[in-house]
Amino acid sequence: MSASIITFANLGKKTNLPTADILPAIRVLADHADLHQVICQINTGFYFPNTESAVPAIVRYPLRIFERISGISIPRAFIERLFDFFAARKLEPAQVCFLHGVLPETLRAARRNGAITVEEARTAHVGKNAALEKEEMALLGLGDYQTLYFTRRFEASENEETARYVIAMSDFVKESYIEAGFPGDRIFVAAPDIDTARFSPSFGSAEEISIFRVLYVAYSQPLKGLHYLLDAWHELRLSDAELVIVGDFSILPPALRKRYED
């Protein structure tokens, strides 16, 4: 049975966080089934031969140059729509199409090709996240709902078709899809594993051990709860301590971003 995988992740020498979810699926399908095609955000020498970047370089590079020159980050929602637009046009016929993310145009293209569609759900249903996002902003006393990432995505996708099956990353994700009306018997839970040989503590020198270091890594949005960490860190005022924050902030509402920066 031939299969295609469409993923917003970067593959090859250039990798990002979503690869932890999708790489096992690619490996298994390549080894034990007929993996026909992989479409990713950026392909830099990925091992599977029929892998290609969705957005052409002639479009992608000018956008990167604009970001560097202007200092303005292009909204993630726009990049996702651009990815979906080109992925739908590069999709080749296959019997099964795995969608690693919410990709409405690609989903419609897969259905036109007669494929069985499977969504790999990394986060809760967009409607659940939209509700939690508004709740979090209300708790913070910030009512800037029009700039919320999941709320905008939910409003844009309310009338969109859904995949035939869902692979959920956790029981919580599964329950959120059931709450949204998706049939429970078509949802399968498959939590991603962790390579403990690669991700393990490295303590270093005695001087480094004497520093209490906290590492925060995330693509930040209100549901990540960075404000709780910053409040606690500010209140504790620890000596010989270091807080390291890694990740993009481009989808934060302006009011919350200013709060973080302050």
C-alpha positions in Angstrom: 0.0 0.0 0.0 1.7 3.3 -1.1 1.8 6.2 1.3 2.8 9.8 1.3 3.8 12.0 4.3 3.3 15.7 4.4 5.1 17.4 7.3 5.7 21.0 8.3 9.0 19.8 9.8 12.5 20.4 8.3 14.3 17.2 7.3 17.9 16.3 6.7 20.8 18.4 8.1 18.4 21.2 9.0 16.0 19.9 11.7 13.4 21.3 14.1 11.3 20.1 17.0 8.4 18.5 14.9 10.9 15.9 13.6 10.7 14.1 16.9 7.1 13.3 16.0 7.4 12.5 12.4 10.8 10.7 12.0 9.6 7.4 13.5 6.7 7.3 11.2 8.9 8.0 8.1 11.3 5.3 9.3 8.7 2.6 9.8 6.9 3.4 6.5 10.1 3.4 4.6 11.3 0.1 6.1 8.0 -1.9 6.3 5.7 -0.4 3.7 5.7 1.4 0.4 6.6 5.0 1.3 6.1 6.9 -2.0 6.7 10.5 -1.2 7.7 12.9 1.6 6.9 16.6 1.4 8.5 18.8 4.2 9.1 22.4 4.9 12.9 22.4 4.0 14.8 19.3 2.8 18.6 19.5 3.2 19.9 16.1 2.1 17.3 13.9 3.9 18.0 10.1 3.4 14.6 9.2 1.8 15.1 9.8 -2.0 11.7 11.2 -2.9 11.7 14.0 -0.4 11.2 17.6 -1.4 10.6 21.0 0.1 7.1 22.3 -0.3 7.8 26.0 -0.9 10.2 26.6 -3.9 13.5 28.3 -3.1 12.6 31.2 -5.4 9.7 32.0 -3.0 11.4 30.9 0.3 14.7 32.8 0.1 13.2 36.3 -0.6 11.0 35.9 2.4 14.0 35.0 4.6 15.9 38.0 3.2 13.0 40.3 3.9 12.9 39.0 7.5 16.6 39.7 8.0 16.6 43.1 6.4 13.4 44.4 8.0 13.7 42.6 11.4 10.0 41.7 11.0 9.1 38.0 11.5 6.6 36.7 9.0 3.6 35.3 10.9 3.6 31.6 11.3 0.0 31.4 10.1 1.1 32.8 6.7 4.0 30.4 6.4 1.7 27.5 7.2 -0.8 28.6 4.5 2.0 29.0 2.0 3.3 25.5 2.8 -0.2 24.0 2.5 -0.7 25.8 -0.9 2.5 24.4 -2.5 2.3 21.0 -0.8 -1.2 20.4 -2.2 0.2 21.1 -5.7 3.2 18.8 -5.3 1.3 15.9 -3.8 1.4 12.7 -5.9 -1.3 10.0 -5.9 -0.9 7.4 -3.1 -3.3 5.1 -1.3 -2.7 6.7 2.1 -1.8 10.3 3.0 -0.4 11.2 6.4 -0.8 14.9 7.3 1.6 16.1 10.0 -0.4 19.2 10.9 -3.6 21.0 9.8 -3.3 21.3 6.0 -6.8 21.8 4.5 -5.7 22.3 0.9 -3.4 19.2 1.0 -6.2 17.2 2.6 -8.6 18.1 -0.3 -5.9 17.2 -2.8 -5.3 13.8 -1.2 -9.1 13.1 -1.2 -9.3 14.0 -4.9 -6.5 11.4 -5.5 -8.7 8.9 -3.6 -6.3 8.5 -0.7 -7.2 7.5 2.8 -6.3 10.5 4.9 -4.7 10.4 8.3 -3.9 13.4 10.5 -1.1 13.2 13.0 -2.3 15.4 15.8 0.6 16.8 17.8 -1.6 19.1 20.0 -5.2 19.2 21.2 -8.0 19.9 18.7 -7.8 23.5 17.5 -11.2 24.3 19.1 -10.0 23.1 22.5 -6.8 25.1 22.3 -8.7 28.2 21.2 -10.9 27.9 24.3 -7.9 27.4 26.6 -6.1 30.3 24.9 -8.9 32.7 25.6 -9.2 31.4 29.2 -5.5 32.0 29.8 -5.6 35.5 28.3 -8.7 36.3 30.6 -6.7 35.1 33.6 -3.9 37.5 32.6 -6.4 40.4 32.2 -5.6 40.7 28.5 -8.5 40.7 26.1 -6.6 40.8 22.8 -8.4 37.8 21.4 -8.2 38.8 17.7 -4.4 38.1 17.6 -4.6 34.7 19.2 -3.0 32.0 17.1 -5.3 29.0 17.8 -8.4 31.2 17.9 -7.6 32.5 14.4 -6.9 29.0 13.2 -10.1 27.7 14.6 -12.2 30.4 13.0 -10.6 29.8 9.7 -11.1 26.0 9.9 -14.7 25.7 11.2 -16.1 24.7 7.9 -13.1 22.7 6.7 -13.2 18.9 6.1 -11.4 16.6 8.5 -9.1 13.6 7.9 -10.6 10.1 7.9 -8.4 9.0 10.8 -6.4 10.7 13.6 -3.2 9.6 15.3 -3.1 11.4 18.6 0.1 12.1 20.5 -1.6 11.6 23.9 -4.9 10.6 25.6 -5.6 14.3 26.2 -5.3 15.0 22.5 -7.7 12.1 21.7 -10.3 13.3 24.2 -10.1 16.8 22.7 -11.0 15.4 19.3 -13.8 13.4 20.7 -15.2 16.5 22.5 -15.1 18.2 19.1 -17.3 15.5 17.6 -14.7 13.3 15.9 -15.5 9.5 16.2 -13.5 7.9 19.0 -13.1 4.6 17.1 -11.1 6.4 14.4 -8.5 7.9 16.8 -5.4 6.0 17.7 -3.0 7.1 20.4 0.8 6.9 19.7 2.9 8.9 22.1 6.4 9.7 20.6 9.4 8.1 22.3 12.5 9.9 23.5 16.1 8.9 22.5 17.6 8.8 26.0 21.1 8.1 24.6 21.0 11.5 22.9 19.1 13.5 25.5 20.8 12.9 28.9 22.3 15.1 31.6 25.8 16.4 31.1 27.1 18.0 34.3 30.5 19.5 33.2 32.8 21.2 35.6 32.4 21.9 39.3 32.0 25.6 38.6 29.1 24.8 36.2 27.5 22.5 38.7 27.4 25.3 41.3 25.0 27.3 39.1 21.3 26.5 39.3 20.3 26.6 35.7 16.8 26.4 34.3 16.2 25.8 30.5 13.0 26.7 28.8 12.6 25.5 25.2 9.4 26.2 23.3 7.7 27.9 20.3 6.0 30.3 22.8 2.3 31.1 22.8 0.0 31.7 25.8 -0.6 28.0 26.5 3.1 27.4 27.1 2.8 29.3 30.4 6.1 31.2 30.2 4.5 34.0 32.3 4.3 31.6 35.2 8.0 30.7 35.0 9.0 34.4 34.6 6.8 35.4 37.6 8.3 32.7 39.8 11.8 33.5 38.7 11.3 37.1 39.5 9.8 36.4 42.9 12.5 33.9 44.0 15.5 36.1 43.1 17.9 33.1 43.3 21.6 33.7 43.7 24.0 31.8 41.4 21.2 31.0 39.1 20.6 31.3 35.4 17.4 31.1 33.3 17.9 30.3 29.6 15.0 30.9 27.3 15.2 29.3 23.8 12.5 29.6 21.1 10.5 31.8 18.8 7.9 34.3 20.0 6.3 35.4 16.7 2.8 34.1 17.5 2.5 35.8 20.8 -0.3 38.5 21.1 1.4 41.9 21.3 0.1 42.6 24.8 1.6 39.4 26.2 4.8 39.8 24.2 5.3 43.2 25.9 4.7 41.7 29.3 7.4 39.1 28.6 9.8 41.7 27.4 9.2 43.9 30.5 
